[in-house]
Amino acid sequence: MRDDTPLPDDAPDPLMRVLRRAVYSGGNQAVLLRGGDALFPAMVQAIAQARHEIWLATYIYDNNGKVASVTQALVEAARRGVQVKVLVDGFGTRSNLLDLRAQFGAAGVLLAVFRPLDRWWSWLQPSQLRRLHQKLCVVDGDIAFVGGVNLLDDRFDQVHGWSDEPRLDYAVALRGPVVAPVEQATRALWTRARMGLHFGKEMAALARSAEPVARAKRLLRRLRMPTAAAVGGGLDELPPVRAAFVLRDNLRRRRAIERSYIDAIRNARERVDLISPYFYPGRAFLRVLLGAARRGVQVRLLLQGKIDYRIAALAARALYDELLGAGVRVFEYTPAYLHAKVGLVDDHWATVGSSNIDPLSLLLNLEANVVVRDADFSASLAASLQRAFDVSREVVGAPERTGWRRWLHRGVVAWAANLYLRVAGITGRY
């Protein structure tokens, strides 16, 4: 494995120098999947062939529409003896937990809940603002699925109901060395959530164990998140496909995904395409993005046109004047809801994952992206994104708010974002 290329010596933000970089492996396979319409059948096929264990983590698990086929595949796998372990977020899946527990419990599927909200006082804890937002699935350590697609039918929204058009979203099917860290991360998250529920029992079992040290070591291995050290040689020496699994957590990888974006954009030469439904980057991210546009890189943003949460749209639009003034082209996707979290830089760097470009994803939630450095994969993603840009509305001309109204709008958004972060326990610059 190999660290990403270093920053130039004149990098403007010293903070970025101390943040973790993506670590790549070679010899992988990466297949782009658009939405649940492509992802769910691929998952079902992999699950049907499982022989040993399945790990799955998701923010939302809603067993409606096409998701029912995934649920049935998991149930059938558990009944034939495969270890099936599912992790869901306590907020994102709160309305479906009773049904999932009943269905999975009867079949032997082990369900864990990240930060459950089953007591009224749970809602008062600031830590509840930090959610599990990852979407991961690993089957037999052989194939992994990483992306932004929840276990939620493409045409169903939990707030707005059913629609004719599918939301725009992406995932990636992976094989090769990059699968191992995905599996380790999913296992660690599941174990931490499960242990939090049964912490007293775990400690009692550890104390009664005939070999407490050995048992403690095994437990720590299950709790440990993936790590990888760079080896000699350059990134170009790795065989294709080169891929990195990048986590954002609240420990050692607090800005790892943000760092991956910034590194890539800073070194862009021709184009940067960013797709995110919720867009409100921090200062370092925004500065690098504007700098790329000013030095002649074609920078395009694809944001929400069909709004699901108005406050998120207001946050993004507070930046429109600055973005347009620097030469960034801004598009709003109108055919359906936008949920994709995707980046494409030049013809060789692409990322797909769960992380939005906003404070919640970059500083609070547990997120996971895969970065792929491969011309064929980038070409596939570029073609799909271009079709989305073609049916989107470009933002042109002056913003609706001018003068003091514009600055008031932006000031209120910045104040609200910083207040939310302070309540969640985040201090420092964003």
LUMMIPA-814384 format. One record per residue (C-alpha): x, y, z; residue number from 1. Coordinates in pm, 1 decimal, decimal comma, always signed. Each point is the difference from the previous one (the first is absolute). Layout:
          u          v          w     k
          X          Y          Z   NUM
...
//
This chain:
          u          v          w     k
       +0,0       +0,0       +0,0     1
     +107,1     +355,5      -60,5     2
      -79,6     +348,9     +133,2     3
     -143,5     +254,0     -241,4     4
     +230,8     +251,3     -164,5     5
     +133,4     +272,6     +234,1     6
     -128,2     +353,1      +11,6     7
     +204,4     +271,7     -169,0     8
     +239,3     +188,1     +228,3     9
     -207,7     +316,5      -36,0    10
     -320,6     -163,3     +126,0    11
     -199,3     +289,4     +151,9    12
     -154,3     -181,4     +297,1    13
     +246,6     -146,5     +253,7    14
     -282,5     -201,7     +159,6    15
      -21,2     -219,5     -307,6    16
     +360,2     -112,1      +46,7    17
      -75,1     -189,6     +320,8    18
     -317,9     -171,8     -114,3    19
       -8,7     -360,4     -114,4    20
      +23,8      -72,2     -370,1    21
     -167,4     -273,5     -199,4    22
     +201,9     -322,2      -19,3    23
      -30,5     -183,8     -331,6    24
      +24,4     -365,2      -97,1    25
      +31,8     -138,7     -350,9    26
     -148,2     -297,2     -178,7    27
     -364,5      +83,4      +75,1    28
     -320,9      -17,1     -197,6    29
     -247,1     +289,5      +19,4    30
     -342,2       +5,9     -167,5    31
     -218,1     +311,6      +10,1    32
     -363,9      -59,2      +99,0    33
     -266,1     +265,6      -48,3    34
     -256,5       -0,9     +278,7    35
     -175,7     -283,6     +171,8    36
     -132,6     -119,6     -334,7    37
     +354,3     -122,2      -76,0    38
     +131,1      -50,5     +354,1    39
     -274,3     -216,6     +150,6    40
       +7,7     -276,0     -265,5    41
     +382,0      -10,8      +27,4    42
      -26,6      -31,1     +379,2    43
     -263,9     -271,5      -26,3    44
     +218,1     -200,5     -237,8    45
     +302,1      +27,6     +231,3    46
     -204,2      -83,0     +310,4    47
     -153,9     -303,7     -170,4    48
     +351,9     -135,5      -56,6    49
     +122,3      +73,5     +355,1    50
     +146,9     -291,5     +192,8    51
     +148,1     +148,6     +316,4    52
      -95,8     +351,2     +109,4    53
     -169,5     +319,8     -109,4    54
      +55,0     +344,1     +152,2    55
     -235,5     +286,1      -82,5    56
      -16,9     +357,4     +132,1    57
     -245,6     +268,5     -107,1    58
     -152,5     +324,9     +121,5    59
     -352,3      -78,2     -121,8    60
     -148,1     -348,2      -29,0    61
     -353,2      +22,3     -136,6    62
     -142,3     -332,9     -115,9    63
     -223,5     +142,7     -272,0    64
       +3,0      -64,2     -372,2    65
     +317,6     -151,0     -141,3    66
     +173,2      -11,7     +340,0    67
     -220,9     -299,1      +87,6    68
     +211,7     -216,1     -232,4    69
     +315,0      +86,3     +197,9    70
     -173,1      -76,9     +329,3    71
     -120,6     -334,4     -129,9    72
     +350,1      -86,9     -120,7    73
     +145,8      +81,8     +342,8    74
     -264,5     -210,8     +173,8    75
      +59,4     -296,6     -230,1    76
     +376,2      +27,4      +51,3    77
      -40,3       -5,6     +378,2    78
     -230,6     -302,4      -18,6    79
     +257,0     -200,7     -194,6    80
     +265,0      +69,5     +264,5    81
     +175,5     +314,1     -122,2    82
      +84,9     +250,1     +275,5    83
     -193,5     +314,5      -92,8    84
      +65,1     +316,4     +200,6    85
     -184,2     +322,7      -77,2    86
      +70,2     +344,2     +148,9    87
     -248,5     +285,3      -34,4    88
       -6,2     +354,5     +130,7    89
     -233,8      +65,4     +291,0    90
     -132,7     +322,7     -152,0    91
      -10,5      -82,3     -370,3    92
     -172,7     -335,9      +57,4    93
     -200,9      +88,1     +311,3    94
     -342,7      -43,7     -165,4    95
      +83,8     -350,3     -129,2    96
     +185,0     -155,5     +293,6    97
     -290,6     -200,6     +139,2    98
      -71,5     -167,0     -334,4    99
     +368,9      -68,8      -65,1   100
      +52,4     -151,4     +343,7   101
     -295,6     -230,9      -46,5   102
      +92,3     -109,8     -351,7   103
     +372,4      -35,3      +59,5   104
      -33,5     -151,3     +345,9   105
     -219,5     -281,4     -127,1   106
     +257,4      -91,0     -265,1   107
     +315,8      +30,8     +211,0   108
     +128,5     +323,1     -155,0   109
     +190,8     +194,2     +268,7   110
     -106,5     +365,3      +11,3   111
     +192,7     +280,0     +173,7   112
     -112,9     +361,9      +34,0   113
     +241,2     +294,0       +1,4   114
      -95,4     +258,6     +263,6   115
     -358,8     -121,5      +58,2   116
     -270,2     +250,6      +92,2   117
     -213,6     -236,7     +205,7   118
      -12,6     +223,2     +310,3   119
     -130,4     +356,1      +11,3   120
     +318,2     +129,3     +161,8   121
     +205,3     -138,1     -290,0   122
     -120,0     +294,7     -208,2   123
     +165,0     +241,7     +245,3   124
     +352,4     -136,3      -42,2   125
     +224,8     +213,2     -229,8   126
     +169,1     -318,8     -123,2   127
     -326,2      -94,6     -171,5   128
      +76,5     +263,3     -263,5   129
     +285,1     -224,1     -122,2   130
     -163,3     -269,9     -207,7   131
     +107,7     -311,2     -189,9   132
      -38,1     +116,7     -360,2   133
     +204,9     -271,0     -174,5   134
     -145,2     -242,6     -255,0   135
     +213,2     -315,4       -6,5   136
      -46,8     -366,9      -76,7   137
     +263,9     -275,7       -9,4   138
      -64,0     -362,5      -95,8   139
     +250,0     -274,3      +94,8   140
     +285,5     +251,3       -8,9   141
      -16,6      -30,9     -379,3   142
     -227,5     +278,1     -123,0   143
      -83,8     +334,0     +156,5   144
     -256,2     +265,3      -82,5   145
      +76,7     +361,4      +94,9   146
     -197,8     +309,4      -89,0   147
     -279,5     +239,0      +83,4   148
     -299,1     -229,4      -52,5   149
     -204,3      -75,5     +310,9   150
     -211,4     -313,7      +29,1   151
     -282,8     +207,7     -141,9   152
     -183,4      -39,3     -329,7   153
     +118,2     +253,2     -261,2   154
     -355,4     +128,0      -50,2   155
      -98,3      +24,5     +365,5   156
      +73,5     +283,9     +240,1   157
      -89,7      -36,2     +367,8   158
     -122,1     +360,0      +16,1   159
     -141,5      +62,0     -347,0   160
     -125,0     -347,0      -93,6   161
      +19,1     -169,2     -340,1   162
     +109,3     +161,5     -327,0   163
      +15,9     -103,7     -364,9   164
     +368,7      +80,2      -49,7   165
     +281,2     -163,9     +199,8   166
     +228,2     +215,2     +212,2   167
     +351,7      +47,7     -135,6   168
     +245,7     -203,4     +203,2   169
     +305,6     -223,3      -42,1   170
     +187,5     -290,8     +155,2   171
     +304,5     -206,3      -97,2   172
      +47,0     -377,8       +1,4   173
     +356,3      -84,6     +101,2   174
     +223,6     -305,3      -11,3   175
     +366,0      -30,6      +90,3   176
     +218,6     +124,8     +288,2   177
     -222,3     +304,4      +62,0   178
     -275,4     -230,2     +130,8   179
     +194,8      -87,3     +317,4   180
      -11,6     +348,5     +161,1   181
     -369,2      +31,2      -91,6   182
      -72,1     -325,6     +181,6   183
     +211,4      +95,1     +299,9   184
     -173,4     +337,0      +32,9   185
     -348,3     -151,1      -22,5   186
      +88,3     -270,8     +252,1   187
     +145,7     +254,9     +242,2   188
     -304,9     +226,5      -22,0   189
     -240,2     -291,2      +48,7   190
     +199,2     -127,2     +298,8   191
      +14,4     +344,1     +161,5   192
     -374,9      +48,7      -37,3   193
      -77,0     -349,3     +127,0   194
     +244,4      +32,5     +289,0   195
     -154,4     +331,3     +101,0   196
     -331,3     -178,0      +40,1   197
     +147,0     -288,0     +200,6   198
     +303,7     +166,3     +156,8   199
      -62,4     -140,2     +347,3   200
      -36,3     -354,8     -128,9   201
     +317,8      +34,0     -207,7   202
     +200,3     +117,6     +300,9   203
     -142,4     -275,3     +222,1   204
      +87,0     -265,1     -257,5   205
     +349,3     +145,6      -30,6   206
      +49,9      -11,3     +377,9   207
     -120,7     -361,5      +25,0   208
     +207,1     -117,5     -295,4   209
     +274,0     -256,1      +63,8   210
     +222,1     +202,9     -236,0   211
     -101,1     +363,5      +53,9   212
     +304,4     +147,8     -175,8   213
      -49,8     -208,0     -314,0   214
     -373,3      +76,7       +1,8   215
      +71,5     +371,9      +43,5   216
     +241,0       -5,9     -295,9   217
     -260,7     -168,0     -218,9   218
     -255,0     +260,9     +102,5   219
     +239,7     +284,6      -79,8   220
      +67,6     -146,9     -344,1   221
     -373,5       +0,9      -71,0   222
      -29,9     +360,0     +116,7   223
     +300,8     +132,2     -194,4   224
      -63,6     +205,8     -312,7   225
     +211,5      -75,6     -308,9   226
     +350,4     +141,1      -24,8   227
     +252,2      -27,0     -280,1   228
     +360,0     +108,4      -28,9   229
     +153,6     +120,9     -322,2   230
     +267,0     -214,4     -160,6   231
     +287,1      +84,5     -228,7   232
      -55,9     +101,8     -358,1   233
     -238,0     +247,9     -159,3   234
     -372,4       -2,9      -61,6   235
      +58,2      -55,9     -371,2   236
     +184,1     -323,4      +78,0   237
     -315,4     -159,2     +141,1   238
     -191,1     -219,6     -246,5   239
     -342,6     +123,7     -106,6   240
     -261,2      +49,5     +124,3   241
     +135,7     +224,8     +276,5   242
     -251,9      +64,8     +275,1   243
      -10,6     +135,5     +354,6   244
     -266,2      -38,7     +267,4   245
      -27,2     +327,9     +191,0   246
     -178,6      +30,6     +334,8   247
     -110,3     +302,0     +197,7   248
      -39,4      -60,2     +372,0   249
      +29,1     +203,3     +317,8   250
     +337,2     -141,0     +102,4   251
     +306,6      -21,9     -226,0   252
     -173,7      +68,4     -333,6   253
     -202,3     +309,2      +75,7   254
      +77,8     +170,7     -333,2   255
     +124,0     -286,3     -215,3   256
     -270,8      +32,0     -267,3   257
      +33,7     +377,4      -12,3   258
     +375,7      -43,7      -39,6   259
      -49,2     -237,7     -294,3   260
     -218,5     +254,0     -179,9   261
     +234,8     +289,3      +68,0   262
     +308,2     -190,3     -116,8   263
     -169,5      -94,6     -326,2   264
     -148,9     +343,0      -73,8   265
     +325,5     +177,5      +78,1   266
     +176,7     -210,7     -262,7   267
     -278,9      +21,0     -262,1   268
     +105,5     +108,6     -346,9   269
     -309,5      -26,8     -220,3   270
     -325,7      -59,1     +185,6   271
     -168,2      -46,5     +335,1   272
     -356,5     -131,5      +22,9   273
     -157,5      -16,1     +345,2   274
     -346,1     -141,3      +67,2   275
     -149,1      +43,3     +344,5   276
     -356,9      +63,0     +116,5   277
     +124,8     +190,4     +304,7   278
     +281,0     +241,4      -80,3   279
     +154,0     +235,2     +254,1   280
     +377,6      -61,9       +3,7   281
     +244,5     +129,3     +257,8   282
     +245,1     +281,6      -64,3   283
     +289,5     -214,1     -118,5   284
     -220,6     -202,6     -236,4   285
     -169,8     +308,4     -144,6   286
     +330,2     +183,7      -46,4   287
     +153,2     -288,1     -195,4   288
     -313,8      -39,1     -212,4   289
      -12,1     +368,8      -89,3   290
     +373,8       -3,5      -67,2   291
      -39,6     -282,7     -251,2   292
     -265,7     +193,9     -189,8   293
     +208,4     +317,8       -2,9   294
     +300,8     -176,6     -148,7   295
     -209,3     -125,7     -292,6   296
     -121,2     -342,2     +115,8   297
     -357,9      -73,3     -105,5   298
     -183,8      -30,3     +332,3   299
     -362,4     -117,3       +1,2   300
     -231,3      -61,7     +294,1   301
     -318,9     -204,1      -18,6   302
     -227,6      +82,1     +293,7   303
     -363,2      -44,1      +95,7   304
     -265,8     +143,4     -228,5   305
     -285,2     -200,3     +146,0   306
      +27,6      +93,5     +367,6   307
      -47,1     -246,8     +282,2   308
     +124,6     +215,4     +290,1   309
      -30,0     +372,7      -59,8   310
     +260,4     +101,4     +257,6   311
     +263,0     -205,2     -184,0   312
      -86,0     +169,9     -329,4   313
      +22,7     +343,4     +164,9   314
     +347,6      -84,0     +129,1   315
     +127,3      -91,0     -346,4   316
     -161,2     +300,7     -165,3   317
     +169,4     +233,9     +246,3   318
     +323,2      -81,1     -187,6   319
     -129,6      +39,8     -354,9   320
     +122,9     +355,5      -51,9   321
     +356,1      -84,6     +106,0   322
       +4,6     -321,7     -203,3   323
     -134,7     +162,9     -316,6   324
     +232,8     +296,5      +41,9   325
     +302,8     -231,2       -3,5   326
     -117,3     -178,8     -316,1   327
     -152,6     -308,8     +160,0   328
     -298,7     -131,8     -197,3   329
     -291,7      -96,9     +223,7   330
     -277,4     -235,5     -109,8   331
     -314,6     -109,7     +181,7   332
     -134,5     -350,1      -63,2   333
     -375,2      +21,8      -55,4   334
     -130,7     -335,2     -141,7   335
       -2,2     -167,6     +345,7   336
     +155,3      +19,7     +343,2   337
     +378,8      +13,2       +4,0   338
     +179,4     -224,2     +250,3   339
     +332,6      -71,8     -173,3   340
     +326,9      +90,6     +172,0   341
     +253,6      -19,5     -282,2   342
     +315,3     +174,8     -112,9   343
     +192,8      -18,4     -328,4   344
     +335,4     +172,5      -58,6   345
     +162,7       -3,5     -344,3   346
       -6,4     -345,6     -160,8   347
     +152,2     -209,8     +274,7   348
     -144,3      +82,4     +345,5   349
     -351,8      -84,3     +111,8   350
     -175,0      -43,4     +331,3   351
     -339,0     -148,7      +87,3   352
     -131,9      -28,4     +351,9   353
     -226,5     +116,3     +277,9   354
     +161,1     +336,2      +79,4   355
     -171,1     +322,7      -93,5   356
     +207,8     +315,9      -23,1   357
     -146,5     +164,0     +309,0   358
      +77,8      +27,5     +373,4   359
     -204,5     -304,8     +100,8   360
     +188,3     -233,6     -232,5   361
     +344,5     +158,3      +18,5   362
      +10,4      +52,6     +377,4   363
     -272,4     -201,5     +177,9   364
     -136,5     -314,1     -162,0   365
     +178,1     -328,5      -55,6   366
      +55,4       -8,2     -377,0   367
     +169,1     -225,5     -255,1   368
     +112,9      +67,3     -357,3   369
     +195,6     -200,5     -250,4   370
     +253,3     +184,4     -217,4   371
      +82,0     -161,6     -334,6   372
     +290,7     +105,6     -216,8   373
      -70,3     -163,8     -333,0   374
      -71,0     +147,8     -343,4   375
     -270,6     -250,9      -93,9   376
     -189,8      +44,7     +325,6   377
      +26,2     +378,8      -30,0   378
     -128,3      -15,6     -357,7   379
     -300,7     -206,4     +109,9   380
      -79,3     +245,0     +278,8   381
      +55,1     +301,9     -225,8   382
     -246,0     -133,0     -258,5   383
     -266,3      -57,6     +264,3   384
      +54,4     +339,6     +158,1   385
      -14,9     +175,7     -334,4   386
     -348,0     -143,9      -56,1   387
     -100,0     +143,9     +336,7   388
     +148,6     +342,3      -82,0   389
     -180,9       -1,3     -335,1   390
     -343,1      -21,8     +165,6   391
      +81,9     +250,8     +274,8   392
      -60,8     +374,1      +24,1   393
     +309,8     +221,1       -4,6   394
       +3,4     +294,9     +238,9   395
      +87,5     +314,3     -195,9   396
       -6,6     +372,3      +64,3   397
       +0,1     +187,9     +326,9   398
     -136,1     -161,7     +315,4   399
     -345,2     +102,6     +118,4   400
     +137,7     +166,5     +313,4   401
     +233,6     +297,7      -39,2   402
     +169,3     +241,8     +233,9   403
      -74,5      -33,0     +370,7   404
     -259,7     -274,1      -60,3   405
     +265,4     -224,5     -153,7   406
     +240,8      +49,1     +288,7   407
     -277,5      -45,8     +256,5   408
     -101,2     -328,0     -165,9   409
     +355,9     -126,8       +4,9   410
      +61,2     +118,9     +355,6   411
     -310,0     -174,7     +133,9   412
      +96,1     -326,3     -173,1   413
     +354,8      +15,8     +137,3   414
     -126,5      +76,0     +350,7   415
     -249,9     -289,2      -10,3   416
     +264,4     -244,9     -128,2   417
     +249,9      +98,4     +269,3   418
     -265,3      -14,3     +272,8   419
      -93,4     -353,7     -105,6   420
     +365,8     -105,7       +9,3   421
      +51,9     +154,2     +345,6   422
     -303,2     -183,8     +138,0   423
     +145,3     -322,3     -139,3   424
     +331,9      +70,3     +172,0   425
     +202,4     +111,5     -303,8   426
     +230,4     +296,2      +56,3   427
     +250,1     +175,9     -222,3   428
      -19,1     +116,9     -359,0   429
     -214,4     -152,2     -271,2   430
//
